[in-house]
């Protein structure tokens, strides 16, 4: 068969997070004891309220096609969440429910990006932002964020990156993979830059907003700069703070014309989100915050185990993450060496593959996030698993030559 694929797929990479997880699964299938810290998935169960609500929705026959933009009950719950937790007021027509946050990112870029349009993405970045932008013909403009500054985006670096072709600025804070957050002062400085660039839209991906540590609290850009509200698309979802990754429920709030365009994209791609999942999301958004707080405290405790262990290892540096559930250690000092099995470690990808094959620990190379010389590892795993992973990594590093 002569299958001609679309040009937009040329050179489109597979997300490294998925690729490393697939390699880990293959080794496990072969009977090898592999520890996988590659995927960003909570290791907690979904809220029992959500499970029960989804079950009851099915039993009462709530199994028909839903509205494309979301069930009214979930839109109302999302509106309450935005108002109570973020100080943002959205009408139902300004809210869209998607099949996870990723679909909302796809919808937004599909609705607004023409070939050659630029998307500014702070580095390190979640792997899918540049991939989705590329699919739409967009050009990613990376803005480096320094490890010495805990990977925070600086206003002067943003200003230098903006051009007449800039269409979007993506803000993912708390950040995947670095765990960096932006304080109110950071956001005020960024807002000042954006006021001088009225053609730039902002995608505020706040999926990790409830996972912040050491008394820090997430602040939404749209609440800091209400005059920019109609240029800001605030994206969130049920996956991280509610441990509902498999439910595939994301939500966003933004200007009515943008939400209408995104809804049109969704109407012709997937239609609405599973009715049972939406019922579960309504219940989860009304569940006790103590459940979220308990998860956050567990992640904080695990962070305080993993990061000091990493910092004590040869060849490793590691900024303290202020949020999310990832450590992003630098391993540049280990590059150019050989593993115990004789593998040359010329890049962080070489390092990650050797670590998996020789020490049986799966992590993601930092180059997948635009930051070579680093690794991302998730501490959404038990204390015992994390301790064993650190032991294996330390042993791997000690054997380098």
N, C-alpha and C positions, 0 to 999 in steps of 0.2 A: 504494500500500500504506500502510495506517495502522499504522506501527510505533511502539509505545509502549515507550520505553526505561525501564529501572529508575531509580527515584529516586536511587539511590546514584551514578549517572553524571551527575546534574545538576551542572553547574559543575565537572566534573572536568577539570583542564587536561592538555594534552599535555606531557610533560617537555620543558623548554626545551632540554636537551642534544640531544635527538632532533630537535626542531624546527629548531634552528640548523644541525645537520648536514644535514638535508633541504634547507634553503635553499642551503647550500654545494654540495650535489650537483647541484641544479638549475642553478646558475650554471656549474658545471663541464660539465654536459651541453650547455650553450649555447656552450661553447668558451672560457670565461673561466678564467684561471689563478688559482684560488682556493687559499689556504692555510687548511686547517681545523685549528684547535686546540680544537675544541669537544668532541670525545668523549674520555672517559678510557680510552684503549685503548693498551696497550704497543705499541711499534713493533718488538718483538723477535719472532723465531719461537718457537713452542712447543718445549719440550725434545725433542731427537731421541729420547730414551728413551721419552717419552710417545707419540710418533707410532709408533714401532716396536712398543710394547706393544699399542696399539690395533689396529694392523694384524695382529699375531699373534693377538690375541683373535678377530678376524673370521675369520681363516684356520682356526682350530681350532673354529669353530662356536659361539662364545660370543655368540649373537645372539638368544637367547630373552628372554622377559620377565624382568627382574631383580626381586629383592625390593623392595617399595615403599620400605623404609627404607634400602636400599643394600646392595651386595654385601659379604659378610663380609670379603673381603680388603681392600676400601677402608675399611670401618669400623675394621679392625685397624690399617691405616696411619694413619688419622686419630687413633686413640687414641694411637699412638706419637708422632705429631707433637705432640698436645696435651701429653703427658707430658714429652717431651724439650725442647720449645721454650717451653712456657708453664707447666710445673709443675702441670698439671691432669690429674686421673685420672678417666676416664670409662669406664663399662662399655658394651658394644655397644648395650644398650637405652637408653643416654643419648646416643646419637649418631644424627643423621639426615643423609642425603645428599640434596641437593635439586638442582633444575635451576637452578644458579646461586644466589648468595647472595640475590638478590631473591625467589626463591620461598620461601626460608626465612623472610624477613621477612614475606611475605604469609601464610604458614602460621601464624606465631606470632601475628600480629594477628588473623587470622580465628578462631583458636582461643580468643582471650582477650578481645577487645574487644566490649563491648556499646555501643549508642548512648548517647552522652554521656560515655563514658569518656575520660579525658584522657591524652595522650601528650606528655611533655616532650621537646622536641628542642632542643639547643643550636644557636644561629644563629652562623654560616651552617651549613646542613645540606644533605645530599644530597637532590636533588629528590624522590625517591620516598617518603621516610618519611612526610611529611604527606599525600601522595596516597593511599598505601595505607591509612593510618589513616582518612582521610576515607571511603574505600570501605567501611570496616567500621562507619561511623557514629561514629568517634572524633573527638575535638576536639584539635587540635594546640596545645600551649602552648609558644611559642617563648621561649627564654632567651638574650638577647643575650650574645655574647662579644666583647670589645673588641679592635679591631685593635692598640691600644697595649699590650695584654697578650698579643699574638700569638694571639688568638682561643682562649685556653684557657678552659674552663668553671670558674667559681669556685664554691666550695661554698656561699657565702652566697647567691648568685643562685639556685642550685638549691633551697636550703631555702625561699626565698621563693616559688618556683613550685609547690611541692607542695601539693596539696589533697586532701580526702577522695575526690575522683573520679579522682585520678591512678592510672593503671594501669601505665604504662611510663615509664621513662627510657631514651632512646636515646643511647648513647655511640658515636660514630664517630670514633675517634682511632687512628692518624693520620687527619686529617680531610679529607674531600672536601667543600668545595673549597679550604679555606684552607691545608692542609698542617700544621695545628697538631697537637701531640702533648700527652699528659698524662704528667707525671713521676709517680714513686711518691708524692711528697708530695701532689700534686693528687688522686691516687686515694684516698689514705688519708683526706683531708679529705672527699671525696665519700662514701666508705664510712661515715664517722661520721654524715653526714646521713641516709644510707639506713637506718642502724640505728634511727633515730628514726621511720622511716616503713615499717613492716613490710609494708604493703599494696602497695608499689611493686616491680614487676619491672624488671629491667635488661636491655636488649638491647645487648650489647657487640659492635659490628660492627668486626672487626679485619682487614678485607680488605687493608689497606695495612701490616700489621704489620712486614713485612720491608723496607719502603721508608722508612728513617729515616736521618738524616744527622748528620754532625759528632760521631760517637761516641755519639749517643743510641740507646737501645734501648727498644723497646716493652715495656710491662709489662701483663699481663692483670689486670683488676680482680678476677677470681675467685681469682687467686693472691695478691693483696694482702689480700683480705678473704675467707678461706676459710669464715668463718661465714656469709657471704651466698651461698655457692655455689649453693644450690638456687633462689635468686631470680634468678640471672644466666644468660642465654642467650648463649653465646659463639659468634659467627658468623664464618666465614672461607670461603675458597674458592680456586680455582685461577686465577682470572682475572688478577690483578694481578702477584703475585710470580713467577708461572710463565708469564705471557704466554699464557694459555689461555682467552681471553675467549669464543671460539666453541665451546668444548667444553661449556659450561654445566654446571659441576660446582661446587656449593657444599657446605659441611658445617657442622655446628654441634654443640655439646655443651651439655646442660642437664639439668634435673631430669627424672626418668623420666616423671612424669605429663604434663608439658608436651610432651616429645618424643613420647609416645604420641598426644596430641591432635593435634599437628602432622602426625604420620604419617597419622592418619585423614583430615585435610584433604587431604594429598597423594594418598592412595589414591583419593579421589573427584574429583581434579582432573587430575593428570597421570600418576599411578602412578610407577614408578621411573625413574631416570636411565639414559640410553643405556648399555648394557653396555660398548661399546667406549670411550666416554668415561671410564667408571669404571676400566677397565683402564689407560688412559693416565694417569689421576690417581694410581693406585697407584705407577706407575713414576716419575712426576714427584716425588712426595713422598719417593722414595728416591734422587733424582738428586743429584749433587754440589752442595753449597751454594755452590761457587765460581761457578756460573752465576748464582745469585741475587745474589751479591755483585757480580759484574761489571755486572749491570743496575743495581743500586743506585748503584754508583760512576758509571755513565754519567749517570743521572738527577741525581746530585749535581753533576756537572760542568756539565750543562746548566742546572741551577738557578742556578749561580754565573755563568753567562753571561747568563741572561734577567733575573734580578732586578736586578742593577746597571744593566742597560740600561733597565729600566722606571723605576727610581728617578732616572735622569738625564733623563727626559722631562718636559716641561711638564705641569702639571695632575695628575701621577700620584704616589701614595704606594704603598708595597708592603711589607708585613710579610714577613720572611724565613721561608719555609716550612721546618719541621723534618722533614717527611716527605711521603709521597705524591709525585705528579709534577705538581702544579699551582702556578701563581702566581695570587694573588687581589688584583690591584692595585685601589686606590681611584681612581676618576676623578670624584669629586663636584665637584672644582674645574672640570671641563670642562663640566658640565651648565649649561644656560641659554645656551650659546653656539650658533653656527651652523657647520655643516661647510662645506667649500669649495664644495660643490654647493648650498648654501643650505638645508640641512635643519636644522630646529630640534632641538637635543639637549636635550629636556626631561627625559629619564629615561635610565637605563642601557640600557634596551631600545632607545630611539632611537639611542643611541650605538652599540650592537652592530650594529644593522641598517644604520646609515650606514657603519660600518667595513667591513661585508661588501660593501655595494653600491658603495662608492666606492674602498676600498683593497683589497678582495677578501681580507680576513682574517676568518675565522669564529671568534668566541669566544662565551661564554655570559654574558648579563647577570647580575649578582649578585642582582637581585631574584628570580630563579628559585630561589636558595638562601636566600631570606629576608633578604638583605643588599643593599638598593638602594645604588646609587652605587659599585658594584664590577663587575669583570669576572672571569670564570674563564677562564684559558687553560692548556692542557695543554702541558708541555714533554716529552711522550713523542713527540718528533719529532727528525729529524736536526739537527745543528748548522747546516747550511746553511739548512734550512727555518726554523729558529728565528731565525737572523740576518736573513733576508729579512722574516719576520713583524714583527720589532722595527723594522726599517727602515721598513716600510709604516705601522706604528702611529705611529712618531715623525713621519713625514711628514704623516699625517692630523691629528695633534695640532697640529703647527706651523702648519697651514693654518686652524685654527679662528679665528673672529672673533666 
